[in-house]
C-alpha cells in the first residue's frame, strides 16, 4: 500500500513538472524605439534625433516671438453668455415637450418635438399673469 502510494505521488510530481515547463510565463522582449515610431519611419540615428529636437526648439521660439510681437491675435475672444446659454438649451437632449426654461428674457415653454431639430421657434413665452 505504501509503495503504491509513493508511486502515485512520484507519478503526480513527474506529471506536474512536465506540465509546468510549458506553463511558465513567457517574458516579452524589451520595447525598441521602433515600437514608438509610426510604421513608415525607421529607427532614428542620434544625429536625426538631435535635429528633431533642434527643429522643435526653433519652432517653439518662433511661436513665442510671434505671440510677443502680436499679442492681439492671441487674445481669447470673450464669449457672449446669451449665445452660450442659447446653444446649451438648443443642444440639451433631455428637454421634453412642456419643459419650462427660465432666461434673462423671461420664461419659455418648450413646444418642440423630439424627432425634429430644435429651433428658437420651439420655445413659446410664458405669460406670467396666466400662471397662478
Secondary structure, 3 states (H helix, E strand, C coil): CHHHHHHHHHHHHHHHHHHHHHHCCCCCCCCCHHHHCCCCCCCCCHHHHHHHHHHHHHHHHHHHHHHHHCHHHHCCCCCCHHHHHHHHHHCCCCCCCCCEEEECCEEEEECCCCCCCCCHHHEEECCCCCCC
